[in-house]
Amino acid sequence: MAGPKRGRKGLSVFRAAVLGAVQGPTELLPVSSSAHLRIVPWLAGWDLEGEVSASDRKTFEVAV
């Protein structure tokens, strides 16, 4: 198993779990669940733009 890429933090397990916990229930509601993956980090003050590449963020959104 390969380790994380050097120079890039990536998405922590805690943050991924929080985003997954928000994404799951919002899939059942008539609201934009993808927007929650943007709003929660913004409200929490997480800088995902600097930690995770755009393609990796999109892959995470699709996987969740």
N, CA, C, O and CB atoms as a CASP TS submission, in Angstrom:
PFRMAT TS
TARGET T0000
AUTHOR 0000-0000-0000
METHOD Language model
MODEL 1
PARENT N/A
ATOM      1  N   MET     1       0.846  -1.177   0.000  1.00  0.00           N
ATOM      2  CA  MET     1       0.000   0.000   0.000  1.00  0.00           C
ATOM      3  C   MET     1       0.886   1.233   0.000  1.00  0.00           C
ATOM      4  O   MET     1       1.793   1.357   0.823  1.00  0.00           O
ATOM      5  CB  MET     1      -0.960   0.002   1.216  1.00  0.00           C
ATOM      6  N   ALA     2       0.624   2.131  -0.914  1.00  0.00           N
ATOM      7  CA  ALA     2       1.429   3.337  -1.042  1.00  0.00           C
ATOM      8  C   ALA     2       1.010   4.367   0.002  1.00  0.00           C
ATOM      9  O   ALA     2      -0.160   4.451   0.377  1.00  0.00           O
ATOM     10  CB  ALA     2       1.302   3.924  -2.456  1.00  0.00           C
ATOM     11  N   GLY     3       1.964   5.131   0.454  1.00  0.00           N
ATOM     12  CA  GLY     3       1.695   6.174   1.436  1.00  0.00           C
ATOM     13  C   GLY     3       1.182   7.431   0.761  1.00  0.00           C
ATOM     14  O   GLY     3       1.081   7.480  -0.465  1.00  0.00           O
ATOM     15  N   PRO     4       0.856   8.447   1.545  1.00  0.00           N
ATOM     16  CA  PRO     4       0.356   9.693   0.972  1.00  0.00           C
ATOM     17  C   PRO     4       1.446  10.406   0.187  1.00  0.00           C
ATOM     18  O   PRO     4       2.634  10.230   0.458  1.00  0.00           O
ATOM     19  CB  PRO     4      -0.185  10.607   2.071  1.00  0.00           C
ATOM     20  N   LYS     5       1.041  11.205  -0.778  1.00  0.00           N
ATOM     21  CA  LYS     5       1.993  11.975  -1.573  1.00  0.00           C
ATOM     22  C   LYS     5       2.629  13.031  -0.688  1.00  0.00           C
ATOM     23  O   LYS     5       1.955  13.664   0.124  1.00  0.00           O
ATOM     24  CB  LYS     5       1.304  12.627  -2.805  1.00  0.00           C
ATOM     25  N   ARG     6       3.903  13.211  -0.848  1.00  0.00           N
ATOM     26  CA  ARG     6       4.603  14.222  -0.059  1.00  0.00           C
ATOM     27  C   ARG     6       4.244  15.612  -0.562  1.00  0.00           C
ATOM     28  O   ARG     6       4.030  15.810  -1.758  1.00  0.00           O
ATOM     29  CB  ARG     6       6.131  14.003  -0.116  1.00  0.00           C
ATOM     30  N   GLY     7       4.179  16.578   0.356  1.00  0.00           N
ATOM     31  CA  GLY     7       3.871  17.940  -0.014  1.00  0.00           C
ATOM     32  C   GLY     7       2.380  18.244  -0.078  1.00  0.00           C
ATOM     33  O   GLY     7       1.990  19.395  -0.274  1.00  0.00           O
ATOM     34  N   ARG     8       1.559  17.240   0.081  1.00  0.00           N
ATOM     35  CA  ARG     8       0.110  17.438   0.057  1.00  0.00           C
ATOM     36  C   ARG     8      -0.481  16.747   1.272  1.00  0.00           C
ATOM     37  O   ARG     8      -0.210  15.572   1.518  1.00  0.00           O
ATOM     38  CB  ARG     8      -0.524  16.888  -1.264  1.00  0.00           C
ATOM     39  N   LYS     9      -1.284  17.471   2.028  1.00  0.00           N
ATOM     40  CA  LYS     9      -1.868  16.907   3.238  1.00  0.00           C
ATOM     41  C   LYS     9      -2.933  15.869   2.928  1.00  0.00           C
ATOM     42  O   LYS     9      -2.936  14.787   3.514  1.00  0.00           O
ATOM     43  CB  LYS     9      -2.458  18.003   4.090  1.00  0.00           C
ATOM     44  N   GLY    10      -3.818  16.184   2.030  1.00  0.00           N
ATOM     45  CA  GLY    10      -4.921  15.283   1.734  1.00  0.00           C
ATOM     46  C   GLY    10      -6.063  15.462   2.723  1.00  0.00           C
ATOM     47  O   GLY    10      -5.996  16.292   3.630  1.00  0.00           O
ATOM     48  N   LEU    11      -7.081  14.691   2.539  1.00  0.00           N
ATOM     49  CA  LEU    11      -8.270  14.759   3.381  1.00  0.00           C
ATOM     50  C   LEU    11      -8.095  13.817   4.557  1.00  0.00           C
ATOM     51  O   LEU    11      -7.862  12.623   4.366  1.00  0.00           O
ATOM     52  CB  LEU    11      -9.549  14.406   2.578  1.00  0.00           C
ATOM     53  N   SER    12      -8.202  14.336   5.768  1.00  0.00           N
ATOM     54  CA  SER    12      -8.037  13.487   6.949  1.00  0.00           C
ATOM     55  C   SER    12      -9.227  12.546   7.095  1.00  0.00           C
ATOM     56  O   SER    12     -10.305  12.799   6.557  1.00  0.00           O
ATOM     57  CB  SER    12      -7.875  14.347   8.219  1.00  0.00           C
ATOM     58  N   VAL    13      -9.017  11.473   7.821  1.00  0.00           N
ATOM     59  CA  VAL    13     -10.081  10.500   8.048  1.00  0.00           C
ATOM     60  C   VAL    13     -11.238  11.156   8.794  1.00  0.00           C
ATOM     61  O   VAL    13     -12.401  10.888   8.493  1.00  0.00           O
ATOM     62  CB  VAL    13      -9.550   9.281   8.836  1.00  0.00           C
ATOM     63  N   PHE    14     -10.933  12.004   9.754  1.00  0.00           N
ATOM     64  CA  PHE    14     -11.978  12.696  10.512  1.00  0.00           C
ATOM     65  C   PHE    14     -12.835  13.562   9.596  1.00  0.00           C
ATOM     66  O   PHE    14     -14.064  13.504   9.651  1.00  0.00           O
ATOM     67  CB  PHE    14     -11.356  13.558  11.620  1.00  0.00           C
ATOM     68  N   ARG    15     -12.193  14.359   8.760  1.00  0.00           N
ATOM     69  CA  ARG    15     -12.937  15.251   7.865  1.00  0.00           C
ATOM     70  C   ARG    15     -13.752  14.448   6.852  1.00  0.00           C
ATOM     71  O   ARG    15     -14.886  14.810   6.539  1.00  0.00           O
ATOM     72  CB  ARG    15     -11.973  16.206   7.133  1.00  0.00           C
ATOM     73  N   ALA    16     -13.183  13.369   6.344  1.00  0.00           N
ATOM     74  CA  ALA    16     -13.911  12.514   5.406  1.00  0.00           C
ATOM     75  C   ALA    16     -15.136  11.901   6.083  1.00  0.00           C
ATOM     76  O   ALA    16     -16.201  11.804   5.472  1.00  0.00           O
ATOM     77  CB  ALA    16     -12.989  11.402   4.857  1.00  0.00           C
ATOM     78  N   ALA    17     -14.990  11.488   7.341  1.00  0.00           N
ATOM     79  CA  ALA    17     -16.112  10.903   8.084  1.00  0.00           C
ATOM     80  C   ALA    17     -17.206  11.943   8.331  1.00  0.00           C
ATOM     81  O   ALA    17     -18.391  11.636   8.210  1.00  0.00           O
ATOM     82  CB  ALA    17     -15.623  10.320   9.425  1.00  0.00           C
ATOM     83  N   VAL    18     -16.818  13.158   8.671  1.00  0.00           N
ATOM     84  CA  VAL    18     -17.800  14.222   8.898  1.00  0.00           C
ATOM     85  C   VAL    18     -18.553  14.523   7.609  1.00  0.00           C
ATOM     86  O   VAL    18     -19.779  14.639   7.615  1.00  0.00           O
ATOM     87  CB  VAL    18     -17.112  15.501   9.431  1.00  0.00           C
ATOM     88  N   LEU    19     -17.831  14.649   6.515  1.00  0.00           N
ATOM     89  CA  LEU    19     -18.480  14.937   5.235  1.00  0.00           C
ATOM     90  C   LEU    19     -19.377  13.782   4.803  1.00  0.00           C
ATOM     91  O   LEU    19     -20.453  14.011   4.251  1.00  0.00           O
ATOM     92  CB  LEU    19     -17.430  15.220   4.155  1.00  0.00           C
ATOM     93  N   GLY    20     -18.952  12.552   5.045  1.00  0.00           N
ATOM     94  CA  GLY    20     -19.781  11.393   4.729  1.00  0.00           C
ATOM     95  C   GLY    20     -21.030  11.344   5.580  1.00  0.00           C
ATOM     96  O   GLY    20     -22.101  10.979   5.096  1.00  0.00           O
ATOM     97  N   ALA    21     -20.900  11.713   6.859  1.00  0.00           N
ATOM     98  CA  ALA    21     -22.052  11.719   7.769  1.00  0.00           C
ATOM     99  C   ALA    21     -23.065  12.789   7.370  1.00  0.00           C
ATOM    100  O   ALA    21     -24.263  12.626   7.603  1.00  0.00           O
ATOM    101  CB  ALA    21     -21.589  11.949   9.216  1.00  0.00           C
ATOM    102  N   VAL    22     -22.602  13.864   6.780  1.00  0.00           N
ATOM    103  CA  VAL    22     -23.512  14.912   6.306  1.00  0.00           C
ATOM    104  C   VAL    22     -24.122  14.507   4.967  1.00  0.00           C
ATOM    105  O   VAL    22     -25.313  14.715   4.734  1.00  0.00           O
ATOM    106  CB  VAL    22     -22.770  16.268   6.173  1.00  0.00           C
ATOM    107  N   GLN    23     -23.313  13.934   4.099  1.00  0.00           N
ATOM    108  CA  GLN    23     -23.777  13.577   2.756  1.00  0.00           C
ATOM    109  C   GLN    23     -24.869  12.506   2.787  1.00  0.00           C
ATOM    110  O   GLN    23     -25.844  12.606   2.042  1.00  0.00           O
ATOM    111  CB  GLN    23     -22.606  13.091   1.914  1.00  0.00           C
ATOM    112  N   GLY    24     -24.725  11.501   3.621  1.00  0.00           N
ATOM    113  CA  GLY    24     -25.686  10.400   3.666  1.00  0.00           C
ATOM    114  C   GLY    24     -27.115  10.841   3.901  1.00  0.00           C
ATOM    115  O   GLY    24     -27.974  10.574   3.061  1.00  0.00           O
ATOM    116  N   PRO    25     -27.406  11.505   5.009  1.00  0.00           N
ATOM    117  CA  PRO    25     -28.783  11.932   5.274  1.00  0.00           C
ATOM    118  C   PRO    25     -29.320  12.948   4.263  1.00  0.00           C
ATOM    119  O   PRO    25     -30.515  12.955   3.968  1.00  0.00           O
ATOM    120  CB  PRO    25     -28.866  12.520   6.652  1.00  0.00           C
ATOM    121  N   THR    26     -28.444  13.804   3.731  1.00  0.00           N
ATOM    122  CA  THR    26     -28.949  14.810   2.787  1.00  0.00           C
ATOM    123  C   THR    26     -29.341  14.191   1.448  1.00  0.00           C
ATOM    124  O   THR    26     -30.062  14.819   0.673  1.00  0.00           O
ATOM    125  CB  THR    26     -27.899  15.894   2.562  1.00  0.00           C
ATOM    126  N   GLU    27     -28.885  12.982   1.163  1.00  0.00           N
ATOM    127  CA  GLU    27     -29.314  12.297  -0.062  1.00  0.00           C
ATOM    128  C   GLU    27     -30.809  11.972  -0.009  1.00  0.00           C
ATOM    129  O   GLU    27     -31.452  11.845  -1.051  1.00  0.00           O
ATOM    130  CB  GLU    27     -28.497  11.005  -0.272  1.00  0.00           C
ATOM    131  N   LEU    28     -31.361  11.838   1.192  1.00  0.00           N
ATOM    132  CA  LEU    28     -32.769  11.504   1.347  1.00  0.00           C
ATOM    133  C   LEU    28     -33.678  12.731   1.319  1.00  0.00           C
ATOM    134  O   LEU    28     -34.896  12.603   1.198  1.00  0.00           O
ATOM    135  CB  LEU    28     -32.973  10.755   2.634  1.00  0.00           C
ATOM    136  N   LEU    29     -33.092  13.906   1.431  1.00  0.00           N
ATOM    137  CA  LEU    29     -33.864  15.146   1.474  1.00  0.00           C
ATOM    138  C   LEU    29     -33.884  15.819   0.105  1.00  0.00           C
ATOM    139  O   LEU    29     -32.959  15.642  -0.688  1.00  0.00           O
ATOM    140  CB  LEU    29     -33.287  16.102   2.528  1.00  0.00           C
ATOM    141  N   PRO    30     -34.919  16.581  -0.169  1.00  0.00           N
ATOM    142  CA  PRO    30     -34.984  17.282  -1.461  1.00  0.00           C
ATOM    143  C   PRO    30     -34.149  18.562  -1.468  1.00  0.00           C
ATOM    144  O   PRO    30     -34.653  19.641  -1.780  1.00  0.00           O
ATOM    145  CB  PRO    30     -36.434  17.617  -1.801  1.00  0.00           C
ATOM    146  N   VAL    31     -32.874  18.431  -1.123  1.00  0.00           N
ATOM    147  CA  VAL    31     -31.939  19.559  -1.135  1.00  0.00           C
ATOM    148  C   VAL    31     -30.680  19.108  -1.858  1.00  0.00           C
ATOM    149  O   VAL    31     -30.502  17.917  -2.115  1.00  0.00           O
ATOM    150  CB  VAL    31     -31.611  20.058   0.322  1.00  0.00           C
ATOM    151  N   SER    32     -29.815  20.044  -2.183  1.00  0.00           N
ATOM    152  CA  SER    32     -28.571  19.718  -2.868  1.00  0.00           C
ATOM    153  C   SER    32     -27.570  19.133  -1.879  1.00  0.00           C
ATOM    154  O   SER    32     -26.975  19.857  -1.081  1.00  0.00           O
ATOM    155  CB  SER    32     -27.985  20.966  -3.557  1.00  0.00           C
ATOM    156  N   SER    33     -27.394  17.836  -1.939  1.00  0.00           N
ATOM    157  CA  SER    33     -26.452  17.194  -1.022  1.00  0.00           C
ATOM    158  C   SER    33     -25.018  17.556  -1.366  1.00  0.00           C
ATOM    159  O   SER    33     -24.167  17.594  -0.476  1.00  0.00           O
ATOM    160  CB  SER    33     -26.628  15.679  -1.051  1.00  0.00           C
ATOM    161  N   SER    34     -24.728  17.822  -2.634  1.00  0.00           N
ATOM    162  CA  SER    34     -23.373  18.201  -3.033  1.00  0.00           C
ATOM    163  C   SER    34     -22.994  19.560  -2.455  1.00  0.00           C
ATOM    164  O   SER    34     -21.827  19.807  -2.152  1.00  0.00           O
ATOM    165  CB  SER    34     -23.250  18.225  -4.562  1.00  0.00           C
ATOM    166  N   ALA    35     -23.964  20.425  -2.307  1.00  0.00           N
ATOM    167  CA  ALA    35     -23.681  21.742  -1.726  1.00  0.00           C
ATOM    168  C   ALA    35     -23.216  21.609  -0.281  1.00  0.00           C
ATOM    169  O   ALA    35     -22.416  22.416   0.192  1.00  0.00           O
ATOM    170  CB  ALA    35     -24.925  22.641  -1.798  1.00  0.00           C
ATOM    171  N   HIS    36     -23.710  20.601   0.415  1.00  0.00           N
ATOM    172  CA  HIS    36     -23.286  20.406   1.799  1.00  0.00           C
ATOM    173  C   HIS    36     -21.808  20.055   1.888  1.00  0.00           C
ATOM    174  O   HIS    36     -21.154  20.370   2.882  1.00  0.00           O
ATOM    175  CB  HIS    36     -24.118  19.316   2.455  1.00  0.00           C
ATOM    176  N   LEU    37     -21.279  19.409   0.862  1.00  0.00           N
ATOM    177  CA  LEU    37     -19.856  19.086   0.851  1.00  0.00           C
ATOM    178  C   LEU    37     -19.005  20.331   0.656  1.00  0.00           C
ATOM    179  O   LEU    37     -17.796  20.287   0.884  1.00  0.00           O
ATOM    180  CB  LEU    37     -19.551  18.074  -0.242  1.00  0.00           C
ATOM    181  N   ARG    38     -19.595  21.419   0.247  1.00  0.00           N
ATOM    182  CA  ARG    38     -18.900  22.703   0.129  1.00  0.00           C
ATOM    183  C   ARG    38     -19.163  23.593   1.340  1.00  0.00           C
ATOM    184  O   ARG    38     -18.271  24.297   1.813  1.00  0.00           O
ATOM    185  CB  ARG    38     -19.330  23.423  -1.150  1.00  0.00           C
ATOM    186  N   ILE    39     -20.407  23.550   1.838  1.00  0.00           N
ATOM    187  CA  ILE    39     -20.792  24.440   2.935  1.00  0.00           C
ATOM    188  C   ILE    39     -20.175  24.018   4.266  1.00  0.00           C
ATOM    189  O   ILE    39     -19.699  24.868   5.019  1.00  0.00           O
ATOM    190  CB  ILE    39     -22.303  24.480   3.065  1.00  0.00           C
ATOM    191  N   VAL    40     -20.175  22.715   4.567  1.00  0.00           N
ATOM    192  CA  VAL    40     -19.648  22.249   5.857  1.00  0.00           C
ATOM    193  C   VAL    40     -18.180  22.628   6.049  1.00  0.00           C
ATOM    194  O   VAL    40     -17.836  23.159   7.105  1.00  0.00           O
ATOM    195  CB  VAL    40     -19.806  20.733   5.971  1.00  0.00           C
ATOM    196  N   PRO    41     -17.301  22.380   5.080  1.00  0.00           N
ATOM    197  CA  PRO    41     -15.910  22.812   5.264  1.00  0.00           C
ATOM    198  C   PRO    41     -15.778  24.326   5.413  1.00  0.00           C
ATOM    199  O   PRO    41     -14.940  24.805   6.178  1.00  0.00           O
ATOM    200  CB  PRO    41     -15.067  22.345   4.094  1.00  0.00           C
ATOM    201  N   TRP    42     -16.596  25.074   4.689  1.00  0.00           N
ATOM    202  CA  TRP    42     -16.556  26.524   4.796  1.00  0.00           C
ATOM    203  C   TRP    42     -16.956  26.969   6.202  1.00  0.00           C
ATOM    204  O   TRP    42     -16.294  27.822   6.793  1.00  0.00           O
ATOM    205  CB  TRP    42     -17.477  27.165   3.749  1.00  0.00           C
ATOM    206  N   LEU    43     -18.043  26.394   6.744  1.00  0.00           N
ATOM    207  CA  LEU    43     -18.484  26.738   8.094  1.00  0.00           C
ATOM    208  C   LEU    43     -17.476  26.322   9.156  1.00  0.00           C
ATOM    209  O   LEU    43     -17.306  27.009  10.163  1.00  0.00           O
ATOM    210  CB  LEU    43     -19.821  26.092   8.382  1.00  0.00           C
ATOM    211  N   ALA    44     -16.801  25.183   8.925  1.00  0.00           N
ATOM    212  CA  ALA    44     -15.827  24.677   9.892  1.00  0.00           C
ATOM    213  C   ALA    44     -14.471  25.367   9.766  1.00  0.00           C
ATOM    214  O   ALA    44     -13.603  25.190  10.621  1.00  0.00           O
ATOM    215  CB  ALA    44     -15.656  23.181   9.718  1.00  0.00           C
ATOM    216  N   GLY    45     -14.285  26.148   8.708  1.00  0.00           N
ATOM    217  CA  GLY    45     -13.015  26.841   8.517  1.00  0.00           C
ATOM    218  C   GLY    45     -11.909  25.947   7.965  1.00  0.00           C
ATOM    219  O   GLY    45     -10.726  26.234   8.148  1.00  0.00           O
ATOM    220  N   TRP    46     -12.292  24.871   7.294  1.00  0.00           N
ATOM    221  CA  TRP    46     -11.309  23.967   6.696  1.00  0.00           C
ATOM    222  C   TRP    46     -10.901  24.503   5.337  1.00  0.00           C
ATOM    223  O   TRP    46     -11.751  24.927   4.553  1.00  0.00           O
ATOM    224  CB  TRP    46     -11.875  22.527   6.570  1.00  0.00           C
ATOM    225  N   ASP    47      -9.607  24.487   5.051  1.00  0.00           N
ATOM    226  CA  ASP    47      -9.110  24.934   3.754  1.00  0.00           C
ATOM    227  C   ASP    47      -8.875  23.720   2.867  1.00  0.00           C
ATOM    228  O   ASP    47      -7.736  23.301   2.666  1.00  0.00           O
ATOM    229  CB  ASP    47      -7.807  25.765   3.910  1.00  0.00           C
ATOM    230  N   LEU    48      -9.960  23.156   2.336  1.00  0.00           N
ATOM    231  CA  LEU    48      -9.827  21.980   1.482  1.00  0.00           C
ATOM    232  C   LEU    48      -9.229  22.331   0.132  1.00  0.00           C
ATOM    233  O   LEU    48      -8.632  21.473  -0.519  1.00  0.00           O
ATOM    234  CB  LEU    48     -11.175  21.316   1.290  1.00  0.00           C
ATOM    235  N   GLU    49      -9.378  23.572  -0.300  1.00  0.00           N
ATOM    236  CA  GLU    49      -8.819  23.992  -1.587  1.00  0.00           C
ATOM    237  C   GLU    49      -7.300  23.827  -1.576  1.00  0.00           C
ATOM    238  O   GLU    49      -6.716  23.412  -2.577  1.00  0.00           O
ATOM    239  CB  GLU    49      -9.201  25.462  -1.899  1.00  0.00           C
ATOM    240  N   GLY    50      -6.659  24.149  -0.454  1.00  0.00           N
ATOM    241  CA  GLY    50      -5.208  24.041  -0.362  1.00  0.00           C
ATOM    242  C   GLY    50      -4.728  22.648  -0.002  1.00  0.00           C
ATOM    243  O   GLY    50      -3.554  22.331  -0.197  1.00  0.00           O
ATOM    244  N   GLU    51      -5.615  21.811   0.520  1.00  0.00           N
ATOM    245  CA  GLU    51      -5.223  20.485   0.978  1.00  0.00           C
ATOM    246  C   GLU    51      -5.490  19.382  -0.033  1.00  0.00           C
ATOM    247  O   GLU    51      -4.742  18.407  -0.105  1.00  0.00           O
ATOM    248  CB  GLU    51      -5.932  20.168   2.243  1.00  0.00           C
ATOM    249  N   VAL    52      -6.547  19.532  -0.810  1.00  0.00           N
ATOM    250  CA  VAL    52      -6.980  18.463  -1.712  1.00  0.00           C
ATOM    251  C   VAL    52      -7.165  19.050  -3.114  1.00  0.00           C
ATOM    252  O   VAL    52      -7.790  20.097  -3.277  1.00  0.00           O
ATOM    253  CB  VAL    52      -8.308  17.795  -1.203  1.00  0.00           C
ATOM    254  N   SER    53      -6.620  18.372  -4.117  1.00  0.00           N
ATOM    255  CA  SER    53      -6.756  18.863  -5.490  1.00  0.00           C
ATOM    256  C   SER    53      -8.215  18.794  -5.936  1.00  0.00           C
ATOM    257  O   SER    53      -9.017  18.054  -5.367  1.00  0.00           O
ATOM    258  CB  SER    53      -5.861  18.046  -6.453  1.00  0.00           C
ATOM    259  N   ALA    54      -8.540  19.568  -6.947  1.00  0.00           N
ATOM    260  CA  ALA    54      -9.919  19.618  -7.441  1.00  0.00           C
ATOM    261  C   ALA    54     -10.381  18.251  -7.941  1.00  0.00           C
ATOM    262  O   ALA    54     -11.525  17.860  -7.710  1.00  0.00           O
ATOM    263  CB  ALA    54     -10.045  20.654  -8.563  1.00  0.00           C
ATOM    264  N   SER    55      -9.507  17.533  -8.618  1.00  0.00           N
ATOM    265  CA  SER    55      -9.902  16.210  -9.128  1.00  0.00           C
ATOM    266  C   SER    55     -10.107  15.214  -7.987  1.00  0.00           C
ATOM    267  O   SER    55     -11.002  14.371  -8.054  1.00  0.00           O
ATOM    268  CB  SER    55      -8.840  15.674 -10.107  1.00  0.00           C
ATOM    269  N   ASP    56      -9.287  15.305  -6.946  1.00  0.00           N
ATOM    270  CA  ASP    56      -9.465  14.423  -5.785  1.00  0.00           C
ATOM    271  C   ASP    56     -10.745  14.753  -5.028  1.00  0.00           C
ATOM    272  O   ASP    56     -11.420  13.849  -4.534  1.00  0.00           O
ATOM    273  CB  ASP    56      -8.261  14.531  -4.842  1.00  0.00           C
ATOM    274  N   ARG    57     -11.093  16.052  -4.928  1.00  0.00           N
ATOM    275  CA  ARG    57     -12.346  16.449  -4.273  1.00  0.00           C
ATOM    276  C   ARG    57     -13.540  15.902  -5.042  1.00  0.00           C
ATOM    277  O   ARG    57     -14.486  15.398  -4.437  1.00  0.00           O
ATOM    278  CB  ARG    57     -12.443  17.986  -4.161  1.00  0.00           C
ATOM    279  N   LYS    58     -13.509  15.994  -6.361  1.00  0.00           N
ATOM    280  CA  LYS    58     -14.607  15.509  -7.180  1.00  0.00           C
ATOM    281  C   LYS    58     -14.718  13.986  -7.056  1.00  0.00           C
ATOM    282  O   LYS    58     -15.824  13.449  -6.991  1.00  0.00           O
ATOM    283  CB  LYS    58     -14.409  15.924  -8.657  1.00  0.00           C
ATOM    284  N   THR    59     -13.596  13.300  -7.022  1.00  0.00           N
ATOM    285  CA  THR    59     -13.607  11.839  -6.838  1.00  0.00           C
ATOM    286  C   THR    59     -14.217  11.482  -5.494  1.00  0.00           C
ATOM    287  O   THR    59     -14.995  10.532  -5.408  1.00  0.00           O
ATOM    288  CB  THR    59     -12.179  11.259  -6.943  1.00  0.00           C
ATOM    289  N   PHE    60     -13.883  12.219  -4.446  1.00  0.00           N
ATOM    290  CA  PHE    60     -14.447  11.972  -3.122  1.00  0.00           C
ATOM    291  C   PHE    60     -15.963  12.202  -3.138  1.00  0.00           C
ATOM    292  O   PHE    60     -16.719  11.405  -2.583  1.00  0.00           O
ATOM    293  CB  PHE    60     -13.773  12.882  -2.068  1.00  0.00           C
ATOM    294  N   GLU    61     -16.405  13.295  -3.776  1.00  0.00           N
ATOM    295  CA  GLU    61     -17.841  13.597  -3.850  1.00  0.00           C
ATOM    296  C   GLU    61     -18.602  12.461  -4.547  1.00  0.00           C
ATOM    297  O   GLU    61     -19.678  12.065  -4.100  1.00  0.00           O
ATOM    298  CB  GLU    61     -18.074  14.934  -4.599  1.00  0.00           C
ATOM    299  N   VAL    62     -18.049  11.951  -5.622  1.00  0.00           N
ATOM    300  CA  VAL    62     -18.705  10.870  -6.349  1.00  0.00           C
ATOM    301  C   VAL    62     -18.717   9.592  -5.522  1.00  0.00           C
ATOM    302  O   VAL    62     -19.709   8.864  -5.511  1.00  0.00           O
ATOM    303  CB  VAL    62     -18.008  10.627  -7.689  1.00  0.00           C
ATOM    304  N   ALA    63     -17.615   9.319  -4.832  1.00  0.00           N
ATOM    305  CA  ALA    63     -17.513   8.095  -4.035  1.00  0.00           C
ATOM    306  C   ALA    63     -18.470   8.125  -2.843  1.00  0.00           C
ATOM    307  O   ALA    63     -19.049   7.100  -2.485  1.00  0.00           O
ATOM    308  CB  ALA    63     -16.073   7.899  -3.547  1.00  0.00           C
ATOM    309  N   VAL    64     -18.634   9.291  -2.232  1.00  0.00           N
ATOM    310  CA  VAL    64     -19.522   9.397  -1.074  1.00  0.00           C
ATOM    311  C   VAL    64     -20.944   9.322  -1.540  1.00  0.00           C
ATOM    312  O   VAL    64     -21.865   9.391  -0.726  1.00  0.00           O
ATOM    313  CB  VAL    64     -19.279  10.699  -0.291  1.00  0.00           C
TER
END
